[in-house]
Amino acid sequence: MEELLVVGCAVGFVAAALTVYPYTATAIAFRGSDNGLAYILLVMGVGVWNAMFAAQLLDADPTVKGFFLTLSVVGASLAGLGWFLFAGTASSTIAVPHDRLAYGLAALFAGVNISLVMTNPAHGRYWSLLSDVGASPFVAIAPEPLYWFNALFLIVLFGAGTALFAEAWRAGVKPRYSRGYTIAGTVTVVTIFGNAIIAPGGLSVEPLAAASLTTIGWLQARRGRAFETVRNRLGWA
């Protein structure tokens, strides 16, 4: 059962990474919209997050797995920043922070987080690798103080963006999409918190949960046109 779960999650990670192209193509097409560039950053972050997490399956060496885990954290930071900017620039959100300082600080902390996690092998403040991975094909780590900073930072970014869409949903602004963003964002925050506490560095559904945010954005941007294209190509009425 556990092996099936691992295989299923791995397939999901890879599938989410492969879907980056249509999402990015859509984002580029709508880059002139109110939050097109923020959506591009979100898509890129989610793609790296999924692909690098799944890449741990390529090698049994804990050092190699740790390298890919590091890159996945970079993707998570970009995704969190992209999600916050996406929510803050969406026309459907109303209670947005208009002070640019909030966005500047978010970008600054994301940059610092990325720099520190990339240099973790030198200072070891995020995690230390464990040689015994047990039955999990993913890396086993011993969390250090900056690991908890990273988890808290992601929770704040995804939580803030989700709160903006929740307020839009409450106010009845584009309820179909604001509801979807709120639910998907809440699930993402819960999975980040749960994984940080229960299985640090191990099997996680965080990247897949974040991928649901890009999917909703893609559906909103296309407004059903993607399904119409499929129907036309298949000759459906």
C-alpha positions as CSV (number, residue, x, y, z in Angstrom):
1,M,0.0,0.0,0.0
2,E,2.8,2.4,0.9
3,E,4.6,1.6,-2.3
4,L,1.5,2.4,-4.3
5,L,1.1,5.7,-2.5
6,V,4.7,6.6,-3.3
7,V,4.3,5.7,-7.0
8,G,1.1,7.6,-7.2
9,C,2.6,10.7,-5.6
10,A,5.7,10.5,-7.8
11,V,3.5,10.2,-10.9
12,G,1.5,13.2,-9.7
13,F,4.7,15.3,-9.1
14,V,6.0,14.5,-12.6
15,A,2.6,15.2,-14.2
16,A,2.3,18.5,-12.4
17,A,5.8,19.5,-13.6
18,L,4.9,18.5,-17.2
19,T,1.8,20.7,-17.2
20,V,4.0,23.8,-16.7
21,Y,4.1,24.4,-20.4
22,P,0.4,25.1,-21.1
23,Y,0.1,27.1,-17.9
24,T,3.1,29.2,-18.8
25,A,2.0,29.6,-22.4
26,T,-1.4,30.8,-21.1
27,A,0.3,33.2,-18.6
28,I,2.5,34.6,-21.3
29,A,-0.6,35.2,-23.5
30,F,-2.2,37.1,-20.7
31,R,0.9,38.8,-19.4
32,G,-0.6,42.2,-20.0
33,S,-3.4,41.4,-17.6
34,D,-3.5,42.7,-14.0
35,N,-1.6,39.7,-12.6
36,G,-0.2,37.8,-15.6
37,L,3.4,38.2,-14.5
38,A,2.7,37.1,-11.0
39,Y,1.0,34.0,-12.4
40,I,4.1,33.2,-14.4
41,L,6.2,33.4,-11.2
42,L,3.7,31.1,-9.5
43,V,3.7,28.6,-12.3
44,M,7.5,28.5,-12.5
45,G,7.8,28.0,-8.7
46,V,5.2,25.2,-8.6
47,G,6.9,23.5,-11.6
48,V,10.3,23.6,-10.0
49,W,8.8,22.5,-6.6
50,N,7.2,19.4,-8.1
51,A,9.9,18.4,-10.5
52,M,12.8,18.7,-8.0
53,F,10.9,16.9,-5.3
54,A,10.2,14.0,-7.7
55,A,13.8,14.1,-8.8
56,Q,14.8,12.6,-5.5
57,L,13.7,9.3,-6.9
58,L,16.5,9.3,-9.5
59,D,19.3,8.4,-7.1
60,A,19.5,6.5,-3.8
61,D,22.4,8.6,-2.5
62,P,21.1,10.8,0.3
63,T,23.4,13.6,-0.8
64,V,21.8,13.7,-4.3
65,K,18.4,13.5,-2.7
66,G,19.3,16.4,-0.5
67,F,20.4,18.5,-3.5
68,F,17.1,18.0,-5.2
69,L,15.3,18.8,-1.9
70,T,17.2,22.1,-1.8
71,L,16.0,22.9,-5.3
72,S,12.5,22.0,-4.4
73,V,12.6,24.5,-1.5
74,V,13.8,27.1,-3.9
75,G,10.7,26.4,-6.1
76,A,8.5,26.5,-3.0
77,S,9.8,30.0,-2.1
78,L,9.2,31.2,-5.7
79,A,5.7,29.7,-5.6
80,G,4.8,31.3,-2.3
81,L,6.0,34.7,-3.5
82,G,4.2,34.3,-6.8
83,W,0.9,33.3,-5.0
84,F,1.1,36.3,-2.7
85,L,1.7,38.7,-5.6
86,F,-0.9,36.9,-7.7
87,A,-3.5,37.5,-5.0
88,G,-2.4,41.0,-4.4
89,T,-2.7,42.0,-8.0
90,A,-5.9,40.2,-8.9
91,S,-8.9,42.3,-9.8
92,S,-11.1,40.0,-7.8
93,T,-9.4,40.7,-4.5
94,I,-10.4,43.9,-2.7
95,A,-8.6,44.0,0.7
96,V,-5.1,44.2,-0.9
97,P,-2.1,45.8,0.8
98,H,-1.5,48.9,-1.3
99,D,1.8,49.7,0.4
100,R,4.6,48.5,-1.9
101,L,6.6,47.8,1.2
102,A,4.7,44.6,1.9
103,Y,5.5,43.2,-1.6
104,G,9.1,44.4,-1.3
105,L,9.6,42.7,2.0
106,A,8.1,39.5,0.7
107,A,10.5,39.5,-2.3
108,L,13.4,40.4,0.0
109,F,12.7,37.5,2.4
110,A,12.2,35.1,-0.5
111,G,15.6,36.1,-1.9
112,V,17.2,35.7,1.5
113,N,15.5,32.3,2.0
114,I,16.6,31.1,-1.4
115,S,20.2,32.2,-0.8
116,L,20.4,30.6,2.7
117,V,18.9,27.2,1.6
118,M,21.2,27.0,-1.4
119,T,24.2,27.4,0.9
120,N,22.9,25.0,3.5
121,P,25.7,22.4,2.8
122,A,28.1,25.1,4.1
123,H,26.3,26.1,7.3
124,G,23.7,23.3,7.9
125,R,21.2,25.7,9.5
126,Y,18.2,24.3,7.5
127,W,18.7,20.5,7.9
128,S,21.3,17.8,8.2
129,L,21.0,14.7,6.1
130,L,20.3,11.3,7.8
131,S,21.9,8.3,6.2
132,D,19.0,6.0,7.2
133,V,16.1,6.8,5.0
134,G,14.1,3.8,6.1
135,A,11.4,2.7,3.7
136,S,10.9,6.1,2.1
137,P,12.5,6.8,-1.3
138,F,12.7,10.5,-0.3
139,V,15.5,12.0,1.8
140,A,15.5,11.9,5.5
141,I,16.6,15.0,7.4
142,A,17.0,16.4,10.9
143,P,15.4,19.8,10.9
144,E,17.5,22.8,12.1
145,P,16.2,26.3,13.0
146,L,16.0,27.8,9.5
147,Y,13.9,24.8,8.4
148,W,11.1,26.1,10.7
149,F,11.7,29.7,9.4
150,N,11.2,28.4,5.8
151,A,8.0,26.5,6.8
152,L,6.7,29.6,8.6
153,F,7.6,31.9,5.7
154,L,5.7,29.6,3.3
155,I,2.7,29.5,5.6
156,V,2.6,33.3,5.8
157,L,2.9,33.8,2.1
158,F,0.3,31.2,1.1
159,G,-1.9,32.2,4.0
160,A,-1.8,35.9,3.1
161,G,-2.8,35.2,-0.5
162,T,-5.5,32.8,0.6
163,A,-6.9,35.4,3.0
164,L,-7.2,37.9,0.2
165,F,-9.2,35.6,-1.9
166,A,-11.3,34.5,1.1
167,E,-12.3,38.1,1.6
168,A,-13.2,38.4,-2.0
169,W,-15.3,35.2,-1.7
170,R,-17.1,36.7,1.4
171,A,-17.8,39.9,-0.5
172,G,-19.2,38.0,-3.5
173,V,-16.5,39.1,-6.0
174,K,-16.1,36.5,-8.7
175,P,-17.4,33.9,-6.3
176,R,-16.6,30.9,-8.5
177,Y,-12.9,31.5,-8.7
178,S,-12.4,33.2,-5.4
179,R,-14.0,30.2,-3.7
180,G,-11.7,27.8,-5.6
181,Y,-8.6,29.8,-4.8
182,T,-9.6,30.0,-1.1
183,I,-10.2,26.3,-0.8
184,A,-7.0,25.3,-2.7
185,G,-5.0,27.9,-0.8
186,T,-6.2,26.6,2.5
187,V,-5.4,23.0,1.5
188,T,-1.9,24.1,0.6
189,V,-1.3,25.9,3.9
190,V,-2.6,22.9,5.8
191,T,-0.3,20.5,3.9
192,I,2.7,22.8,4.5
193,F,2.0,22.9,8.2
194,G,1.3,19.2,8.4
195,N,4.3,18.1,6.5
196,A,6.6,20.3,8.5
197,I,5.4,18.7,11.8
198,I,4.8,15.1,10.7
199,A,7.2,14.3,8.0
200,P,10.0,16.9,7.5
201,G,11.8,16.2,4.3
202,G,9.8,13.0,3.6
203,L,6.9,12.2,1.4
204,S,4.8,15.3,0.9
205,V,1.7,16.4,-1.0
206,E,2.6,20.1,-0.7
207,P,3.7,20.5,-4.3
208,L,0.6,18.8,-5.6
209,A,-1.6,21.0,-3.5
210,A,0.1,24.1,-4.8
211,A,-0.3,22.8,-8.3
212,S,-4.1,23.2,-7.8
213,L,-3.6,26.9,-7.6
214,T,-2.1,27.1,-11.0
215,T,-4.8,24.9,-12.4
216,I,-7.5,27.2,-11.2
217,G,-5.7,30.2,-12.6
218,W,-5.4,28.4,-16.0
219,L,-9.1,27.6,-16.0
220,Q,-9.9,31.2,-15.2
221,A,-7.6,32.6,-17.8
222,R,-9.0,30.3,-20.5
223,R,-12.6,30.7,-19.3
224,G,-13.6,27.3,-20.8
225,R,-11.9,28.0,-24.2
226,A,-9.5,25.1,-23.7
227,F,-12.4,22.7,-23.4
228,E,-14.0,24.2,-26.5
229,T,-10.8,23.6,-28.4
230,V,-10.7,19.9,-27.3
231,R,-14.4,19.4,-28.3
232,N,-13.8,21.0,-31.7
233,R,-10.7,18.9,-32.4
234,L,-12.6,15.7,-31.4
235,G,-15.6,16.7,-33.5
236,W,-18.0,16.7,-30.6
237,A,-21.1,18.8,-30.9
